[in-house]
């Protein structure tokens, strides 16, 4: 995750924003506990990870306590959350992110969710847009010390 943030965010953010991104991103172990987190390996190497959630937390890692919202979502009226998507820099542009995203969407759909939503980074926005997500809100998160631009995106399932 650290390599993905440091390497893949650099073309989109200045060095201070990349450093600040570590404060607002990271692993949410609730996804692992809920068994909604996926990992992809290739020839024994870790290629990427990501998950989805039936909980209201939209983004942030375990250390982002101010962003935590463990309430269960209503699949009939609220979108599932796509969360903590990372591709190892050595595996970009090989379909890893798309594979994880499709697995997340299928699992959320199987639980009755009609839409999915995420808080995307600028680096992730092109992938999500290509997968049918639309930007619904542009925000900044300054909890890491400097404002980091993010994009709330949504897609019907």
C-alpha positions as CSV (number, residue, x, y, z in Angstrom):
1,X,0.0,0.0,0.0
2,X,2.8,2.4,0.8
3,X,4.5,1.8,-2.5
4,X,1.3,2.2,-4.4
5,X,0.6,5.5,-2.6
6,X,4.1,6.8,-3.0
7,X,4.6,5.8,-6.6
8,X,1.2,5.9,-8.2
9,X,0.0,9.2,-6.6
10,X,3.2,11.1,-7.5
11,X,2.1,12.1,-11.0
12,X,-1.2,13.5,-9.6
13,X,-0.1,15.1,-6.3
14,X,2.8,17.2,-5.0
15,X,5.2,15.5,-2.5
16,X,3.4,17.1,0.5
17,X,0.1,15.7,-0.7
18,X,1.5,12.3,-1.3
19,X,2.9,12.2,2.3
20,X,-0.5,13.5,3.6
21,X,-2.2,10.7,1.6
22,X,-0.8,8.1,4.0
23,X,-2.9,9.7,6.8
24,X,-6.2,9.3,5.0
25,X,-5.6,6.0,3.2
26,X,-4.6,2.5,4.3
27,X,-5.9,-0.9,5.3
28,X,-9.2,-1.2,7.1
29,X,-9.1,-4.5,8.9
30,X,-12.9,-4.4,9.3
31,X,-13.0,-5.4,5.6
32,X,-10.9,-8.5,6.4
33,X,-13.0,-9.3,9.4
34,X,-16.1,-9.0,7.2
35,X,-14.5,-11.2,4.6
36,X,-15.0,-8.6,1.9
37,X,-11.3,-8.0,1.0
38,X,-9.5,-9.5,-1.9
39,X,-5.9,-9.9,-2.8
40,X,-4.3,-10.8,-6.1
41,X,-1.0,-12.5,-6.6
42,X,1.0,-13.3,-9.7
43,X,3.8,-15.9,-9.8
44,X,3.9,-15.6,-6.0
45,X,4.2,-11.8,-5.9
46,X,1.6,-9.6,-4.4
47,X,-0.1,-7.7,-7.2
48,X,-2.9,-5.8,-5.6
49,X,-5.8,-5.7,-3.2
50,X,-9.1,-4.1,-2.6
51,X,-12.5,-4.7,-1.1
52,X,-16.1,-3.7,-0.7
53,X,-18.1,-3.0,2.4
54,X,-21.7,-3.3,3.6
55,X,-20.7,-0.7,6.2
56,X,-21.1,3.1,6.0
57,X,-17.4,4.0,6.2
58,X,-16.6,5.5,2.8
59,X,-12.8,5.6,3.0
60,X,-9.8,5.6,5.4
61,X,-7.7,3.0,7.2
62,X,-7.7,1.7,10.7
63,X,-5.9,4.9,11.9
64,X,-8.6,7.2,10.4
65,X,-10.8,7.0,13.5
66,X,-12.7,10.2,12.6
67,X,-13.9,8.6,9.3
68,X,-15.2,5.3,10.9
69,X,-18.9,4.6,10.5
70,X,-19.5,0.9,11.3
71,X,-23.3,1.1,10.7
72,X,-24.5,-1.6,8.3
73,X,-25.9,-0.2,5.0
74,X,-29.4,-0.9,3.7
75,X,-28.8,-2.6,0.3
76,X,-32.2,-1.5,-1.0
77,X,-31.5,2.2,-0.5
78,X,-27.7,2.8,0.0
79,X,-24.7,1.9,-2.1
80,X,-22.1,-0.6,-1.1
81,X,-18.7,0.9,-0.5
82,X,-15.7,0.1,-2.7
83,X,-12.7,0.4,-0.4
84,X,-8.9,0.3,0.0
85,X,-8.0,-0.5,-3.6
86,X,-4.2,-0.7,-4.3
87,X,-2.1,-2.1,-7.1
88,X,1.6,-2.7,-6.7
89,X,3.4,-0.4,-9.0
90,X,5.1,-3.4,-10.7
91,X,1.6,-4.6,-11.8
92,X,-0.2,-1.5,-13.1
93,X,-2.0,-1.7,-16.4
94,X,-2.3,-5.4,-16.2
95,X,-6.0,-5.6,-15.2
96,X,-5.4,-6.2,-11.5
97,X,-7.5,-3.3,-10.4
98,X,-10.3,-4.1,-12.8
99,X,-10.3,-7.7,-11.6
100,X,-10.6,-6.7,-8.0
101,X,-13.3,-4.1,-8.8
102,X,-15.4,-6.6,-10.7
103,X,-15.1,-9.1,-7.8
104,X,-16.2,-6.4,-5.4
105,X,-19.2,-5.4,-7.5
106,X,-20.3,-9.1,-8.0
107,X,-20.1,-9.7,-4.3
108,X,-22.1,-6.6,-3.4
109,X,-24.7,-7.3,-6.1
110,X,-25.1,-10.9,-4.7
111,X,-25.9,-9.3,-1.3
112,X,-28.7,-7.2,-2.9
113,X,-26.8,-3.9,-3.4
114,X,-28.1,-1.9,-6.4
115,X,-25.2,0.6,-6.5
116,X,-21.6,1.0,-5.4
117,X,-19.8,4.1,-4.2
118,X,-16.2,5.0,-3.4
119,X,-14.0,7.9,-2.6
120,X,-11.4,7.8,-5.4
121,X,-8.0,9.3,-5.6
122,X,-7.1,11.3,-8.7
123,X,-4.8,8.4,-9.7
124,X,-7.7,5.9,-9.5
125,X,-10.4,8.1,-11.1
126,X,-9.5,7.1,-14.7
127,X,-9.9,3.4,-13.9
128,X,-13.2,3.9,-12.1
129,X,-14.5,6.1,-14.9
130,X,-13.6,3.5,-17.5
131,X,-15.5,0.9,-15.3
132,X,-18.7,3.0,-15.4
133,X,-18.4,5.1,-12.2
134,X,-19.4,8.7,-12.4
135,X,-18.0,11.5,-10.2
136,X,-20.7,12.9,-7.9
137,X,-18.6,15.1,-5.6
138,X,-15.1,16.5,-5.5
139,X,-13.7,17.1,-2.0
140,X,-10.4,17.7,-0.3
141,X,-9.3,16.0,2.9
142,X,-6.7,18.0,4.9
143,X,-6.5,15.6,7.9
144,X,-3.0,14.7,6.8
145,X,-1.8,18.3,7.1
146,X,-2.4,19.5,3.5
147,X,-5.4,19.3,1.3
148,X,-5.6,16.1,-0.8
149,X,-8.2,16.1,-3.6
150,X,-10.6,13.1,-3.7
151,X,-13.6,12.2,-5.9
152,X,-16.8,10.5,-4.6
153,X,-17.9,8.2,-7.4
154,X,-20.9,6.0,-7.9
155,X,-22.2,3.3,-10.2
156,X,-25.4,1.4,-10.5
157,X,-25.0,-2.3,-10.2
